[in-house]
Amino acid sequence: MKKSLGKLADRAQNTIKRRIEKEIERAFHPDIEEITTVTDLEKLDIPELYKILEKKVTGSTSIARGVQESIQGQVAFLYEMARALSTVRDESLSFEEVLKIIKDCEESFLQKLKKAGLKVQYESEVSPEELKAKPALILATHQGGGWENYLVQALTGIESGIVVKGELMKLPYVGDGLRRKKAIAVQRGKLQDPETRRVEITRIAGEIVEHLADNKNMLVFFEGTRSSDGQIAATQKRKAWTKDLLAAVDLAWHNKKMGDEKMADKEYQKLLLVVHTMTTMPDAPEEDFVLSRFRLGTTLAAKLIKADGLKVEDTEDHYDAETLFGKARTILKKMLIHIVVEHQENAVKDAPVMQA
């Protein structure tokens, strides 16, 4: 008991320390928060836009309200996740039925969040006809560690399998549910050594291609892992993961077609899904409860575009729209600017009118 209380005290102390550090940082950079025109916002980087948005949201939300919203979101998430996991354990269900059940639970969770005040903006440049024409490898951004990265089916309406970190497969019940969804597990420890890395990526690519060949959509977080500051593909390792994996998928698809006459005219498509992660919950919310970005009053935004023609290599231009990472950053930046401006307009609209 004393040990548990000691841990809670340490976490509370660390939370207060981080909050003070953030306030000190903001005190030294007041100019960023005061930028209001679209032209000036466009000159900022993604992490700077997140700072502005976080300040605007937290500034209009009390600590008590923030904690309440975090609890609301987590309870709703756990309920729907438990409901999905318990239902899909029925082994008589087909893969299509499993995906539908999970999608229904995700949609129910999203509806609960909407009722609690979350705004959702989803846009797609890919028509339903184009989606049905050929299976899709969905490349999703992964800037945060929260549930919104796993709400893809609810946001897009696209049922898909998923590539996940292997550690999740070891969790009781969660692992069972992911296996029923035919999730492909990445053994990240094998990605360090060049030889085991090659074998592991070849295995993952082969499994992805088997699903695509069976007309099943697959989703992969192309950055490889999350980044808490909102930056996309901040390291060389992330770029290397994407380049190696997509090259391996293309090779595995080519080999599959060469070995099967029925595959001769079959193609798959690459789609890019960018998700705005202002609503992220930390993986361990009790460690950073108050500072969580999760706010029901803000906006969850996502956009789906075609990614077949995008180059994998990153260029010197951070926002090169011809590359996968540059296009993702361009889309995310536009989302953030739109939401910042939206917050500013609402603040003006809600301001009290001064009597003469």
C-alpha positions in Angstrom: 0.0 0.0 0.0 2.8 2.4 1.0 4.7 1.5 -2.2 1.6 2.3 -4.3 1.0 5.6 -2.6 4.7 6.4 -3.1 4.4 5.8 -6.8 1.2 8.0 -7.1 3.0 10.8 -5.2 6.0 10.5 -7.6 3.7 10.6 -10.6 1.8 13.7 -9.2 5.2 15.4 -8.6 6.4 14.6 -12.1 3.1 15.9 -13.6 3.4 19.2 -11.7 7.1 19.5 -12.8 6.2 18.9 -16.4 3.4 21.4 -16.3 5.7 24.1 -14.8 8.3 23.3 -17.5 5.7 23.8 -20.2 4.6 27.1 -18.7 8.2 28.3 -18.5 8.7 27.3 -22.2 5.5 29.1 -23.2 6.7 32.2 -21.3 9.8 32.3 -23.5 7.9 31.8 -26.7 4.8 34.1 -26.4 5.2 35.3 -30.0 4.2 31.9 -31.4 0.9 31.8 -29.6 -0.1 35.2 -30.7 0.2 34.4 -34.5 -3.3 34.6 -36.0 -3.2 35.1 -39.7 -3.2 32.2 -42.1 -0.2 33.6 -43.9 1.9 33.7 -40.7 0.6 30.3 -39.6 1.8 28.7 -42.9 5.3 29.8 -42.0 5.3 27.6 -38.8 6.3 24.0 -38.5 3.8 21.2 -37.4 5.1 21.0 -33.7 4.7 24.8 -33.4 1.1 24.6 -34.7 0.4 21.9 -32.1 1.8 24.2 -29.4 -0.6 27.0 -30.5 -3.6 24.6 -30.7 -2.8 22.9 -27.3 -2.5 26.4 -25.7 -5.9 27.4 -27.1 -7.6 24.2 -26.1 -6.1 23.9 -22.6 -6.6 27.6 -22.1 -10.3 27.2 -22.5 -10.6 24.0 -20.5 -10.3 23.7 -16.7 -8.1 20.9 -15.2 -11.2 19.3 -13.8 -12.9 19.3 -17.2 -9.8 17.9 -18.8 -9.7 15.0 -16.3 -13.4 14.4 -16.7 -13.0 14.2 -20.5 -10.1 11.8 -20.2 -12.1 9.5 -18.0 -15.1 9.7 -20.4 -13.0 8.8 -23.3 -11.2 6.0 -21.6 -14.3 4.4 -20.2 -16.0 4.5 -23.6 -12.9 3.1 -25.3 -12.5 0.2 -22.8 -16.2 -0.6 -22.9 -16.3 -0.9 -26.7 -12.9 -2.7 -26.9 -14.1 -5.3 -24.3 -17.4 -5.7 -26.3 -15.5 -6.2 -29.5 -13.0 -8.7 -28.0 -15.6 -10.8 -26.2 -17.7 -11.0 -29.4 -15.0 -11.9 -31.9 -13.7 -14.7 -29.7 -16.4 -16.8 -31.4 -14.3 -18.9 -33.8 -17.3 -19.7 -36.0 -17.3 -16.1 -37.3 -15.7 -15.5 -40.7 -13.0 -12.9 -41.1 -15.5 -10.5 -42.8 -17.9 -10.9 -39.8 -15.0 -10.2 -37.3 -14.1 -7.0 -39.2 -17.7 -5.9 -39.2 -18.1 -6.4 -35.5 -14.9 -4.5 -34.7 -16.0 -1.7 -37.1 -19.5 -1.5 -35.4 -17.8 -1.2 -32.0 -15.4 1.5 -33.3 -18.3 3.5 -34.8 -20.2 3.2 -31.5 -17.2 4.6 -29.6 -16.9 7.4 -32.1 -20.6 8.3 -31.6 -20.1 8.4 -27.8 -17.3 10.8 -28.3 -19.3 13.0 -30.7 -22.1 13.2 -28.1 -19.6 14.2 -25.5 -18.4 17.1 -27.7 -15.7 15.7 -30.0 -15.9 17.2 -33.6 -14.9 14.9 -36.4 -13.8 16.0 -39.9 -13.1 13.3 -42.4 -12.4 13.9 -46.1 -11.6 11.5 -48.9 -10.3 12.0 -52.4 -10.9 8.3 -53.1 -14.4 7.4 -54.3 -16.2 4.3 -53.1 -16.0 2.9 -56.6 -12.2 3.3 -56.6 -12.0 1.6 -53.2 -14.0 -1.4 -54.4 -12.0 -1.7 -57.7 -8.8 -3.1 -56.0 -7.6 -4.0 -52.5 -5.8 -1.2 -50.7 -2.6 -0.9 -48.6 -3.5 2.0 -46.3 -0.4 3.9 -45.1 -1.5 5.7 -41.9 0.3 8.4 -39.9 1.0 7.6 -36.3 2.1 10.7 -34.4 0.4 9.8 -31.1 -0.2 6.7 -29.0 -3.9 7.1 -28.7 -7.0 5.3 -29.8 -7.6 7.6 -32.8 -4.9 5.8 -34.7 -7.0 2.6 -34.4 -10.3 4.1 -35.4 -9.5 3.8 -39.1 -12.5 1.6 -39.9 -14.9 4.0 -38.1 -13.4 7.1 -39.6 -13.1 5.9 -43.2 -15.7 3.1 -43.4 -13.0 0.9 -44.8 -12.7 -2.5 -43.2 -9.1 -3.7 -43.0 -6.6 -5.9 -41.4 -3.7 -4.3 -39.6 0.1 -4.5 -38.9 0.9 -4.0 -35.2 3.8 -4.2 -32.8 4.3 -7.7 -31.6 4.0 -6.7 -27.9 0.3 -6.2 -28.4 -0.2 -9.8 -29.3 1.1 -10.9 -25.9 -1.7 -9.0 -24.0 -4.5 -11.2 -22.7 -7.7 -10.9 -24.8 -6.2 -8.1 -26.8 -3.9 -10.5 -28.6 -6.8 -12.9 -29.2 -8.9 -10.1 -30.8 -5.9 -9.0 -33.0 -5.3 -12.6 -34.1 -9.0 -12.9 -35.1 -8.6 -9.7 -37.1 -5.6 -11.4 -38.8 -3.2 -8.7 -37.5 0.4 -9.1 -38.6 2.8 -8.7 -35.7 6.1 -6.9 -36.1 8.9 -8.4 -34.0 10.7 -5.1 -33.5 13.7 -6.7 -31.8 14.5 -8.4 -35.1 14.8 -5.0 -37.0 18.1 -4.1 -35.4 20.4 -6.6 -37.1 20.6 -6.2 -40.9 20.1 -9.9 -41.6 17.2 -10.6 -39.2 15.7 -7.2 -40.3 15.7 -8.4 -44.0 14.1 -11.7 -43.0 11.5 -10.0 -40.8 10.5 -7.4 -43.3 10.2 -10.0 -46.1 7.9 -12.1 -43.8 5.7 -9.1 -43.0 5.5 -8.1 -46.7 4.6 -11.6 -47.7 1.7 -11.7 -45.2 0.5 -8.3 -46.4 0.5 -9.5 -50.0 -1.4 -12.7 -49.1 -4.2 -10.5 -47.6 -4.2 -8.1 -50.6 -4.3 -11.0 -53.1 -7.4 -12.2 -51.2 -9.0 -8.8 -51.8 -8.5 -7.8 -48.1 -7.4 -4.2 -47.3 -4.4 -3.9 -45.0 -3.3 -0.9 -42.8 0.2 -0.2 -41.7 1.6 2.7 -39.7 4.3 3.7 -42.3 6.3 5.7 -39.7 7.0 2.5 -37.8 6.3 4.0 -34.4 4.6 7.0 -32.9 6.0 10.4 -32.2 4.7 12.5 -29.3 5.5 16.0 -30.7 3.3 15.5 -33.9 6.3 15.5 -36.2 6.1 13.0 -39.1 9.0 10.7 -39.8 11.5 12.6 -37.7 14.3 10.0 -37.9 16.2 8.2 -40.6 15.1 4.9 -39.1 11.5 5.7 -39.8 12.2 6.6 -43.4 14.3 3.4 -43.8 11.4 1.2 -42.4 8.9 2.7 -44.9 11.3 2.4 -47.9 12.3 -1.2 -47.0 8.8 -2.4 -46.3 7.1 -0.9 -49.4 9.9 -2.2 -51.6 9.4 -5.7 -50.1 5.7 -5.5 -50.6 6.1 -4.6 -54.3 8.6 -7.4 -54.7 6.4 -10.0 -53.0 3.4 -8.8 -55.1 5.4 -9.2 -58.3 6.5 -12.7 -57.3 3.0 -13.6 -56.4 1.8 -12.6 -59.8 4.6 -14.4 -61.5 3.6 -17.6 -59.8 -0.1 -17.5 -60.2 -1.9 -17.1 -63.6 -5.1 -15.9 -61.8 -3.1 -12.9 -60.5 -2.0 -11.7 -64.0 -4.5 -8.8 -64.2 -4.8 -8.1 -60.5 -3.5 -4.9 -58.9 -3.5 -3.3 -55.5 -3.5 0.4 -54.6 -1.6 2.4 -52.0 -3.6 5.0 -50.0 -2.3 7.6 -47.6 -4.4 8.3 -44.4 -3.3 11.4 -42.4 -4.9 11.6 -38.9 -4.7 14.8 -36.8 -3.7 13.6 -33.3 -4.7 16.5 -31.0 -7.0 14.1 -29.3 -4.3 11.6 -28.3 -4.4 9.8 -24.9 -1.1 8.7 -23.6 -0.5 5.0 -23.4 -0.3 5.2 -19.6 -2.7 8.0 -18.8 -2.2 7.8 -15.1 1.4 8.9 -15.6 0.5 12.1 -17.4 -3.2 12.5 -16.8 -3.6 16.3 -16.7 -1.2 17.0 -19.6 -2.9 14.6 -21.9 -3.7 16.1 -25.3 -7.1 14.4 -25.2 -9.8 17.0 -25.3 -13.4 16.3 -26.3 -13.9 19.9 -27.2 -11.4 19.9 -30.1 -11.4 18.3 -33.5 -10.4 14.8 -34.8 -9.5 15.3 -38.4 -8.5 12.7 -41.1 -7.9 12.7 -44.8 -7.5 9.9 -47.3 -5.7 10.3 -50.6 -4.2 8.1 -53.4 -0.5 7.4 -52.7 0.4 5.3 -55.8 2.5 8.0 -57.4 4.2 9.3 -54.3 8.0 8.6 -54.0 9.1 7.0 -50.8 12.4 8.9 -50.5 12.2 12.1 -48.4 13.8 15.2 -50.0 15.4 18.3 -48.6 12.0 20.0 -48.9 10.2 19.0 -45.7 6.8 19.5 -47.4 7.5 18.1 -50.9 4.1 17.0 -52.0 5.6 14.5 -54.5 6.9 12.3 -51.6 5.0 10.2 -49.1 6.3 12.0 -46.0 6.1 15.5 -47.5 2.5 14.9 -48.7 1.5 13.7 -45.2 3.1 16.7 -43.6 1.4 19.1 -46.1 -2.0 17.6 -45.4 -1.5 17.6 -41.6 -0.3 21.2 -41.6 -3.4 22.3 -43.5 -5.6 20.5 -41.0 -3.9 22.1 -38.1 -4.1 25.6 -39.6 -7.8 25.1 -40.3 -8.5 24.0 -36.8 -6.4 26.8 -35.2 -8.4 29.4 -37.3 -11.6 27.7 -36.4 -10.8 28.0 -32.7 -9.9 31.7 -33.2 -13.2 32.4 -35.0 -15.2 30.6 -32.2 -13.4 32.5 -29.5 -14.3 35.8 -31.2 -17.9 34.6 -31.7 -18.2 33.6 -28.1 -16.6 36.7 -26.6 -18.9 38.8 -24.5 -20.2 42.0 -26.1 -19.1 45.2 -24.3 -21.9 47.6 -23.5 -21.2 51.3 -24.4 
